[in-house]
Each structure stands twice: as C-alpha cells, then as structure tokens.
Amino acid sequence: MKTPADHSIDALGGTTAVSRLTLAPLSTVHSWRKKGIPRSRLAHLRLAAKEAGIPLPPESENQQEAA
C-alpha cells in the first residue's frame, strides 16, 4: 500500500527526480517513503509541485512522525 509520501514523490517524478530537486541523497529520499517527508523538505516540494501544477496530498498526511 502506498503512503502519502509515496504519492507525493511519485507525482513529482520519482525518487531520483525528487533527489535532484531537493539536492538530497537518493537514499535519503528513499527513506522518506517509509518515514515520511520532513516538514522542511515538504515545503520545498509543495512549491515545486504548485509551480508544475501537480496536486499533492494534504500536508499533515506527509509529515514525519515526531520521534
């Protein structure tokens, strides 16, 4: 089953595309699929998605769980 982070990453072109967009290592973006997208990176992804006209799931569904 896909997580909200999976949907967001896939909507933006996949793990490699998001890695390039955020300048984050590929392994880091891959970990977001399971752990959630950190709030600081999510803001960047939302701006990129808005510019590209790509809808993303609501912010609260993507954020990392508090440790």
Buried (B, 14 or more C-beta within 10 A) or exposed (E): EEBBBBBBBBBBBEBEBBBEBBEBEEEBBBBBBEBBBBEEBBEBBBEBBEEEEBEBBEBEBBBBEEE
